[in-house]
């Protein structure tokens, strides 16, 4: 016989009897507990309550873990999509930079051509003026409002054969 003192349970004693029983020489374990049954019921209820709370918390933790795993999957998927878009954008940026370089070269070429054309236009205008007639010795302001009419009268007076 073995006696165990469980001081944490208020001085209760647990008695374990090991005896050979009448069931064919097999040992029969018999426990005799000399304690307050209300105390044991309270402990049992506390353990059951603790198990229930633990199970509930465990369930909540599993649900929260699944939610977090779902959120992590969504974030990972979003990151993958963003990486793909960034890769595509990088390729587009390279193409745009190449296009900008080409346009800069074309602009420089066109600026040079425009400068050449402006010089040619100025030269053309200067050469065109050279073919105009110049009359010397005529005082300014005599022509009035219409120089054309004044010059016709002046030339007809100087060259009467033009009057025909």
C-alpha positions in Angstrom: 0.0 0.0 0.0 1.3 3.4 -0.9 0.1 6.7 0.6 0.6 10.0 -1.2 0.2 13.4 0.5 -1.1 16.1 -1.8 -0.5 19.2 0.1 -1.4 21.5 -2.7 -4.9 20.1 -2.4 -5.4 21.0 1.2 -3.7 18.1 2.9 -5.6 15.3 1.1 -4.2 11.8 1.1 -4.4 9.5 -1.8 -4.2 5.8 -0.9 -3.2 3.2 -3.6 -3.8 -0.4 -2.7 -2.1 -3.0 -4.8 -3.6 -6.4 -4.1 -4.1 -9.7 -5.8 -7.7 -10.0 -6.5 -10.0 -12.9 -7.1 -9.9 -12.5 -10.8 -7.3 -15.1 -11.6 -4.3 -13.8 -9.9 -4.4 -10.4 -11.6 -3.6 -7.3 -9.6 -6.4 -4.9 -8.9 -5.7 -1.2 -8.5 -8.0 0.3 -6.0 -7.8 3.9 -5.0 -9.3 5.2 -1.9 -9.4 8.9 -1.6 -9.9 10.5 1.7 -10.7 14.1 0.6 -13.4 16.5 0.1 -15.3 15.5 -3.1 -16.3 19.1 -3.6 -12.6 20.1 -3.8 -11.9 17.5 -6.4 -14.9 18.5 -8.4 -13.6 22.1 -8.2 -10.2 21.1 -9.5 -11.7 18.9 -12.2 -13.9 21.8 -13.3 -10.9 24.2 -13.3 -9.0 21.7 -15.4 -11.9 21.3 -17.8 -12.4 25.1 -17.9 -8.6 25.5 -18.6 -8.8 22.9 -21.4 -11.8 24.6 -22.9 -10.1 28.0 -22.8 -7.0 26.5 -24.2 -8.9 24.9 -27.0 -10.8 28.1 -27.7 -7.5 30.1 -27.8 -5.9 27.4 -29.9 -8.8 27.6 -32.3 -8.6 31.4 -32.4 -4.9 31.2 -33.0 -5.5 28.8 -35.9 -8.1 31.0 -37.4 -5.8 34.1 -37.0 -2.9 32.1 -38.5 -5.1 31.2 -41.5 -6.2 34.8 -42.0 -2.6 35.9 -41.8 -1.5 33.3 -44.2 -4.2 34.4 -46.6 -3.1 38.0 -46.2 0.6 37.1 -46.7 -0.5 35.2 -49.9 -2.3 38.3 -51.1 0.7 40.5 -50.4 3.0 38.1 -52.1 0.7 38.0 -55.1 0.6 41.8 -55.2 4.4 42.0 -54.9 4.7 39.6 -57.8 2.3 41.7 -59.9 4.1 44.9 -59.0 7.5 43.4 -59.9 6.1 42.4 -63.3 4.7 45.9 -63.8 8.0 47.4 -62.8 9.8 45.2 -65.2 7.5 46.2 -68.0 7.9 49.9 -67.0 11.7 49.6 -67.0 11.5 48.2 -70.6 9.2 51.1 -71.6 11.6 53.6 -69.9 14.5 52.3 -71.9 12.5 52.6 -75.2 11.4 56.1 -74.2 15.0 57.1 -73.4 16.1 55.8 -76.8 13.3 57.7 -78.5 14.2 60.9 -76.6 17.9 60.5 -77.8 16.7 60.1 -81.4 14.4 63.1 -81.1 17.3 65.2 -79.6 19.5 64.3 -82.6 16.7 65.1 -85.0 16.1 68.4 -83.3 19.8 69.3 -83.5 19.8 68.4 -87.2 16.6 70.5 -87.8 18.0 73.4 -85.9 21.0 73.4 -88.2 18.8 73.1 -91.2 16.6 76.0 -89.9 19.7 78.2 -89.5 20.8 77.4 -93.0 17.3 78.2 -94.4 17.2 81.5 -92.4 20.5 82.5 -93.9 19.3 81.6 -97.4 16.1 83.5 -96.9 18.0 86.6 -95.8 20.3 86.3 -98.8 17.3 85.9 -101.1 15.6 88.9 -99.7 18.8 91.0 -100.0 19.3 89.8 -103.6 15.7 90.6 -104.5 16.1 94.2 -103.3 19.0 94.7 -105.6 16.7 94.4 -108.7 14.6 97.3 -107.5 15.1 100.7 -109.1 16.7 103.5 -107.2 16.0 107.1 -108.0 18.6 109.6 -106.8 18.1 113.3 -106.3 14.4 113.1 -105.4 13.7 114.7 -102.1 11.9 112.6 -99.5 8.2 113.5 -98.7 7.4 114.7 -102.3 5.6 111.4 -103.1 2.8 112.0 -100.7 0.7 109.0 -99.7 1.1 107.0 -102.9 4.7 106.5 -104.2 3.4 104.5 -107.2 1.3 107.4 -108.6 4.1 109.9 -108.0 6.7 107.8 -109.8 4.4 107.3 -112.8 3.8 111.0 -113.2 7.5 111.7 -112.7 8.5 109.1 -115.4 5.9 110.3 -117.8 7.2 113.9 -117.4 10.8 112.7 -118.0 9.9 110.3 -120.8 6.9 111.7 -122.8 7.0 108.7 -125.2 5.7 106.5 -122.3 2.4 108.4 -122.3 0.9 106.1 -125.0 
